[in-house]
């Protein structure tokens, strides 16, 4: 496998690396509430995952095998399934951090 196969994985890792530091920086409790987080991931990700399955099987789009890892689940690369886990987590962390910052009165550049 060459570097391009890892491009999607790298993008997901970059998204997590950019938002996980928000947990200690803002004292977020999101990761200490696993059932709530899993429910959020399931509710946010499932409709999009189902749409993705439909669209790929119908031929509306596809995944470049040169830019994804070989394993597939129901025709989807593992990274695509990971996308529907990572992006809801990133979204929740970002939303919670903004909520805490607003509550604390932090605005652009203020500390």
Helices and strands as residue ranges (DSSP letters): G 3-6, H 7-19, H 21-26, G 30-32, H 34-58, E 72-73, E 76-77, H 78-103
